[in-house]
Amino acid sequence: MRETMFAPRICLALLLLAATSHTVNAAAWQEEWEATVQAAKREGQVTVYISGYGATLEAGHFQKDFPEIKLVTVTGASGQLGPRIVSERRAGKYIADISSAGANPHYQLFYTAKILDPIASALILPEVTDQSKWWGGKHWYIDPEGQYIFAYVGNMTGTGAYAVNALKPAEFKSYWDFVSPKWKGRIVARDIRIAGPGGDNMRFFYHHPELGPKFIHRLFSEMDLTLTRDFRQGIDWLAQGKFPLALFFSSSDVKSAARQGLPVDVLDNSRFKEGVPLGVGFGTLGLLKNAPHPNAAKVFINWYLSRKAQIALQKDMTQIADAPDSLRIDIPKDDVAPDNRRVEGVKYMTMFRPEWTDMTPIYAVVNNALAEAEKKKSSK
């Protein structure tokens, strides 16, 4: 009889303990969040340097939600803003709180220079910290510690663009088709040694078992590529008919040019034999060390990674370019551009892997291949 009386009491005690624990946990994050918001209001400002996806910040959503915190937005290309932040800090000017950009500047410039604080510890809101709301059931970081560079976009990544009057896209069924003798001297490529589009493509080539360093070497040593560091130059040359094929330019820029009536388009690689790279686009977030507005930075990070803001990101970007595919999976995907959208049945290789972030060995292959190409030219 005594055992049967104790059993319900034990169950009740366990239920009360679980309820109390849940209440304590809820109270803990709410207290931290409210304290952070109040401190952020006293700071009065947050400064975000952003590449590619500035439209959502400029649309005023954050200011509506937090009118007491002034949002200062600095927009520009990753290859410009990254070096700018480094230069400012060398001069003792701590202006930026947060950087949103592609993987290359965050890893090559900020992470290696140790000017980032752990962004993982800045995540407070349950809808952000709940990893089941994110693709793959996890948060994605591109740094080895899994703390500093948060990936919030996972786009299907295009590789090439073409002049619509110069070739038939159906000719391309594999990345190896890019090194066909037919295209020698007829390809313009953005110089991937400068931060910008193309980094994910190069990681894909380098680490793919069916491509690898051999493919990269052939592309840069045999194909007589015309390299440019101008993000728009290759697209303009395509439109002018100077080149039929371009590599490593922004698909959004190509689509934007096409919408303006220029005869260019993105080469669809979704059915290429070797699969498709899944990249971050401009979608990684970093918290700068010694941020001048640390609490406002935390508020912005949690707001920006929230369901509401990520929906806005996808929607707002449709106004000026192709909308990216947020790694949040609890939001509609209707606004995501077909060229970016993750699709069931497509073979993807995720490029936002910490062990693949470092481009140094890839640059070495490129430099060796270009040196070999130059030697061939000079010996003729």
C-alpha positions as CSV (number, residue, x, y, z in Angstrom):
1,M,0.0,0.0,0.0
2,R,2.8,2.4,0.9
3,E,4.5,2.0,-2.6
4,T,1.2,2.8,-4.4
5,M,0.8,6.0,-2.3
6,F,4.4,7.2,-3.0
7,A,4.3,6.6,-6.8
8,P,1.8,9.4,-7.6
9,R,3.6,11.8,-5.3
10,I,6.9,11.1,-7.0
11,C,5.3,11.7,-10.5
12,L,3.8,14.9,-9.2
13,A,7.1,16.1,-7.8
14,L,8.8,15.4,-11.1
15,L,6.2,17.3,-13.1
16,L,6.5,20.3,-10.7
17,L,10.3,20.1,-11.1
18,A,10.1,20.1,-14.9
19,A,7.6,22.9,-14.9
20,T,9.8,25.0,-12.5
21,S,12.9,24.3,-14.7
22,H,11.0,25.4,-17.8
23,T,9.8,28.6,-16.1
24,V,13.3,29.3,-14.8
25,N,14.8,28.8,-18.4
26,A,12.1,31.0,-19.9
27,A,12.7,33.7,-17.3
28,A,16.4,33.5,-17.8
29,W,16.3,34.3,-21.5
30,Q,13.6,36.9,-21.1
31,E,15.6,38.7,-18.4
32,E,18.7,38.6,-20.5
33,W,16.8,39.9,-23.5
34,E,15.1,42.7,-21.7
35,A,18.3,43.8,-20.1
36,T,20.1,43.7,-23.4
37,V,17.4,45.8,-25.1
38,Q,17.4,48.4,-22.4
39,A,21.2,48.7,-22.5
40,A,21.0,48.9,-26.3
41,K,18.5,51.8,-26.1
42,R,21.0,53.6,-23.9
43,E,23.7,53.1,-26.5
44,G,21.3,54.5,-29.0
45,Q,22.9,53.1,-32.2
46,V,24.2,50.1,-34.1
47,T,26.4,50.2,-37.1
48,V,26.2,47.4,-39.7
49,Y,28.5,47.1,-42.7
50,I,26.7,44.9,-45.2
51,S,27.3,43.6,-48.7
52,G,24.7,42.3,-51.1
53,Y,21.6,42.3,-48.8
54,G,21.4,45.9,-47.7
55,A,17.8,46.3,-49.0
56,T,16.2,44.8,-45.8
57,L,18.1,47.2,-43.6
58,E,17.3,50.2,-45.8
59,A,13.6,49.2,-45.8
60,G,13.3,50.4,-42.2
61,H,12.1,47.2,-40.5
62,F,14.6,47.3,-37.7
63,Q,13.9,50.9,-37.0
64,K,10.2,50.2,-36.7
65,D,10.8,47.5,-34.2
66,F,13.4,49.4,-32.2
67,P,12.9,53.1,-32.8
68,E,15.2,54.1,-29.9
69,I,18.2,52.3,-31.6
70,K,19.5,54.2,-34.7
71,L,20.6,51.8,-37.4
72,V,23.5,53.1,-39.4
73,T,24.0,51.0,-42.5
74,V,27.2,51.1,-44.7
75,T,26.8,49.2,-48.0
76,G,29.3,48.1,-50.6
77,A,31.0,45.2,-52.2
78,S,32.7,42.6,-49.9
79,G,36.0,43.3,-51.5
80,Q,35.7,47.0,-50.5
81,L,34.1,46.8,-47.1
82,G,36.3,44.1,-45.7
83,P,39.6,46.0,-46.2
84,R,37.9,49.2,-45.1
85,I,37.0,47.7,-41.7
86,V,40.6,46.3,-41.3
87,S,42.1,49.7,-42.2
88,E,39.7,51.6,-39.8
89,R,40.8,49.3,-37.0
90,R,44.5,49.7,-37.7
91,A,43.9,53.4,-37.5
92,G,42.3,53.0,-34.1
93,K,38.8,53.7,-35.4
94,Y,36.2,51.2,-34.1
95,I,33.2,52.1,-36.2
96,A,31.5,48.8,-37.3
97,D,29.6,46.7,-34.8
98,I,28.6,44.0,-37.2
99,S,29.6,42.8,-40.7
100,S,27.3,40.9,-43.1
101,A,29.1,39.7,-46.2
102,G,30.3,36.6,-48.1
103,A,32.5,34.0,-46.5
104,N,35.8,35.2,-47.9
105,P,36.3,38.6,-46.1
106,H,34.9,37.2,-42.8
107,Y,37.4,34.3,-42.8
108,Q,40.4,35.6,-44.8
109,L,40.4,39.1,-43.3
110,F,38.5,39.1,-39.9
111,Y,38.8,35.6,-38.5
112,T,42.5,35.2,-39.3
113,A,43.2,38.7,-37.9
114,K,41.3,37.7,-34.7
115,I,39.0,40.8,-34.9
116,L,35.8,38.9,-34.3
117,D,34.0,38.1,-31.1
118,P,32.0,34.8,-30.7
119,I,28.6,35.5,-32.3
120,A,27.2,32.2,-30.9
121,S,27.2,33.7,-27.4
122,A,25.1,36.7,-28.7
123,L,22.2,34.5,-29.6
124,I,19.4,34.9,-27.1
125,L,15.9,34.6,-28.6
126,P,14.5,31.0,-28.5
127,E,13.3,31.3,-32.1
128,V,17.0,32.0,-33.1
129,T,18.6,29.5,-30.8
130,D,16.2,26.6,-31.7
131,Q,18.3,24.8,-34.2
132,S,15.3,22.7,-35.5
133,K,14.2,25.9,-37.3
134,W,17.3,25.8,-39.5
135,W,18.2,23.7,-42.5
136,G,19.9,20.5,-41.5
137,G,18.6,20.9,-37.9
138,K,21.7,22.9,-36.9
139,H,23.3,26.3,-36.9
140,W,26.0,26.6,-39.6
141,Y,29.3,28.3,-38.9
142,I,32.2,28.5,-41.3
143,D,35.0,28.9,-38.8
144,P,36.7,25.9,-37.2
145,E,35.5,26.7,-33.7
146,G,31.9,27.0,-34.8
147,Q,31.4,30.3,-32.9
148,Y,32.5,33.3,-35.0
149,I,31.0,33.4,-38.5
150,F,27.3,32.5,-38.7
151,A,25.9,31.4,-42.1
152,Y,22.3,32.4,-42.6
153,V,21.9,31.8,-46.4
154,G,22.2,28.6,-48.3
155,N,21.9,29.3,-52.1
156,M,22.1,27.0,-55.0
157,T,25.2,28.6,-56.5
158,G,25.6,29.3,-60.2
159,T,29.0,29.2,-61.9
160,G,28.7,30.7,-65.3
161,A,26.8,33.2,-67.4
162,Y,26.5,33.4,-71.1
163,A,25.6,35.7,-74.0
164,V,22.2,34.4,-75.2
165,N,23.0,34.9,-78.8
166,A,26.4,33.2,-78.7
167,L,25.8,29.7,-77.3
168,K,23.3,27.1,-76.4
169,P,23.2,26.4,-72.6
170,A,22.2,22.7,-73.4
171,E,25.8,22.2,-74.6
172,F,27.0,22.2,-71.0
173,K,26.3,19.0,-69.0
174,S,29.4,18.9,-66.9
175,Y,31.9,21.4,-65.4
176,W,34.5,19.7,-67.6
177,D,32.8,21.3,-70.6
178,F,34.3,24.6,-69.5
179,V,37.8,23.3,-70.4
180,S,36.8,22.1,-73.9
181,P,39.2,23.5,-76.5
182,K,36.2,25.1,-78.2
183,W,36.1,27.8,-75.4
184,K,39.8,28.5,-75.3
185,G,40.3,32.3,-75.3
186,R,36.6,32.9,-75.2
187,I,36.0,33.0,-71.5
188,V,36.1,36.1,-69.2
189,A,36.5,35.3,-65.5
190,R,36.4,37.4,-62.4
191,D,39.7,37.1,-60.5
192,I,38.7,34.9,-57.6
193,R,41.8,35.9,-55.7
194,I,40.0,39.1,-54.8
195,A,37.0,38.7,-52.3
196,G,33.7,38.4,-54.1
197,P,31.6,36.0,-56.1
198,G,33.3,32.7,-57.1
199,G,34.7,31.6,-53.8
200,D,32.1,28.9,-53.3
201,N,32.6,27.7,-56.9
202,M,36.3,27.3,-56.4
203,R,35.9,25.4,-53.1
204,F,33.4,23.1,-54.9
205,F,35.9,22.5,-57.8
206,Y,38.9,21.9,-55.4
207,H,37.2,19.5,-53.0
208,H,35.0,17.6,-55.5
209,P,36.3,14.1,-56.1
210,E,35.4,14.3,-59.8
211,L,37.0,17.7,-60.3
212,G,39.7,18.7,-57.8
213,P,43.0,20.7,-58.3
214,K,43.4,19.0,-61.8
215,F,40.3,20.7,-63.1
216,I,41.3,24.1,-61.6
217,H,44.8,23.8,-63.1
218,R,43.5,23.0,-66.6
219,L,40.9,25.9,-66.4
220,F,43.5,28.5,-65.5
221,S,46.5,27.1,-67.4
222,E,44.9,25.9,-70.7
223,M,41.9,28.1,-71.4
224,D,43.6,31.5,-71.9
225,L,41.1,33.2,-69.5
226,T,40.7,36.9,-69.6
227,L,40.7,37.9,-65.9
228,T,39.1,41.1,-64.5
229,R,38.7,42.4,-61.0
230,D,35.8,44.5,-61.9
231,F,32.5,42.9,-60.7
232,R,30.5,44.2,-63.7
233,Q,33.1,44.1,-66.5
234,G,32.5,40.5,-67.5
235,I,28.7,41.0,-67.7
236,D,29.2,44.1,-69.8
237,W,31.5,42.2,-72.2
238,L,29.0,39.4,-72.5
239,A,26.3,41.8,-73.4
240,Q,28.6,43.5,-76.0
241,G,29.4,40.1,-77.6
242,K,33.1,40.3,-76.7
243,F,32.9,36.9,-74.9
244,P,30.3,34.2,-75.1
245,L,31.0,32.8,-71.6
246,A,31.8,34.3,-68.2
247,L,32.7,32.7,-64.9
248,F,32.6,33.7,-61.2
249,F,30.3,36.7,-61.5
250,S,27.3,37.4,-59.3
251,S,24.2,35.6,-60.6
252,S,22.1,38.4,-59.2
253,D,24.0,40.9,-61.2
254,V,23.6,38.8,-64.4
255,K,19.8,38.5,-63.7
256,S,19.6,42.2,-63.1
257,A,21.3,42.9,-66.4
258,A,18.9,40.5,-68.2
259,R,15.9,42.3,-66.6
260,Q,17.3,45.6,-68.1
261,G,17.1,44.0,-71.5
262,L,20.8,42.9,-72.0
263,P,21.2,39.6,-73.9
264,V,22.8,37.7,-71.0
265,D,21.6,34.9,-68.7
266,V,22.8,32.5,-65.9
267,L,24.0,29.1,-67.0
268,D,21.8,26.6,-65.3
269,N,24.1,24.0,-63.5
270,S,21.3,22.3,-61.5
271,R,21.5,19.2,-63.7
272,F,25.3,19.1,-64.2
273,K,26.7,15.6,-63.7
274,E,28.9,16.6,-60.7
275,G,26.1,18.3,-58.8
276,V,25.8,21.9,-57.5
277,P,27.6,23.9,-54.8
278,L,25.4,25.2,-52.0
279,G,26.9,28.4,-50.9
280,V,26.3,31.3,-48.6
281,G,26.1,34.1,-51.2
282,F,26.5,37.3,-49.1
283,G,24.9,35.6,-46.1
284,T,27.4,35.3,-43.2
285,L,27.3,37.4,-40.1
286,G,30.2,38.5,-37.9
287,L,30.3,40.4,-34.6
288,L,33.4,42.7,-34.5
289,K,35.6,42.6,-31.5
290,N,35.4,45.8,-29.3
291,A,32.2,46.8,-31.0
292,P,31.3,50.3,-30.0
293,H,27.7,49.4,-29.3
294,P,27.9,45.8,-28.0
295,N,24.3,45.5,-26.7
296,A,22.7,47.1,-29.7
297,A,24.8,44.7,-31.8
298,K,23.2,41.7,-29.9
299,V,19.8,43.1,-30.4
300,F,20.4,43.5,-34.1
301,I,21.8,40.0,-34.5
302,N,18.8,38.4,-32.8
303,W,16.4,40.5,-34.8
304,Y,18.1,39.9,-38.1
305,L,18.2,36.1,-37.6
306,S,14.5,36.0,-36.5
307,R,11.8,34.5,-38.6
308,K,10.3,38.0,-39.3
309,A,13.5,39.5,-40.5
310,Q,14.5,36.5,-42.6
311,I,11.1,36.6,-44.3
312,A,11.7,40.3,-45.0
313,L,15.2,39.6,-46.4
314,Q,13.8,37.2,-49.0
315,K,10.9,39.5,-49.9
316,D,12.9,42.8,-50.0
317,M,15.6,41.4,-52.2
318,T,13.1,40.6,-54.9
319,Q,12.8,44.4,-55.5
320,I,16.5,44.8,-56.6
321,A,18.0,41.4,-57.3
322,D,17.4,37.7,-56.9
323,A,16.2,36.8,-53.4
324,P,18.5,34.5,-51.4
325,D,17.3,31.3,-49.8
326,S,17.5,31.7,-46.0
327,L,18.8,28.7,-44.0
328,R,15.7,29.1,-41.8
329,I,13.2,26.4,-42.9
330,D,10.2,27.7,-40.9
331,I,9.5,30.5,-43.4
332,P,7.8,30.7,-46.8
333,K,10.1,30.3,-49.9
334,D,7.8,31.8,-52.5
335,D,10.0,34.9,-52.9
336,V,13.3,33.0,-53.3
337,A,14.7,33.1,-56.9
338,P,14.5,29.8,-58.7
339,D,18.3,30.0,-59.4
340,N,18.9,30.2,-55.6
341,R,16.3,27.9,-54.2
342,R,17.2,24.6,-52.7
343,V,15.3,21.9,-54.5
344,E,14.5,18.3,-53.5
345,G,16.4,15.8,-55.6
346,V,19.3,18.0,-56.6
347,K,22.8,16.8,-55.5
348,Y,24.3,19.5,-53.4
349,M,27.7,20.0,-51.8
350,T,27.6,22.4,-48.9
351,M,30.4,24.9,-49.2
352,F,29.9,26.4,-45.7
353,R,32.2,23.8,-44.0
354,P,34.8,25.1,-41.6
355,E,37.5,22.8,-43.0
356,W,36.9,24.1,-46.5
357,T,36.8,27.8,-45.7
358,D,40.5,28.5,-46.1
359,M,41.2,29.5,-49.8
360,T,45.0,29.4,-49.5
361,P,45.6,26.0,-51.1
362,I,43.2,26.9,-53.9
363,Y,44.9,30.2,-54.6
364,A,48.2,28.3,-54.8
365,V,46.8,26.0,-57.6
366,V,45.5,29.1,-59.4
367,N,48.7,31.0,-59.2
368,N,50.8,28.0,-60.3
369,A,48.4,27.5,-63.3
370,L,48.5,31.1,-64.3
371,A,52.3,31.1,-64.0
372,E,52.4,28.1,-66.3
373,A,50.1,29.8,-68.8
374,E,52.3,32.9,-68.8
375,K,55.4,30.8,-69.3
376,K,53.8,29.2,-72.4
377,K,53.0,32.6,-73.8
378,S,56.4,34.0,-73.3
379,S,58.1,30.9,-74.9
380,K,56.2,31.3,-78.2
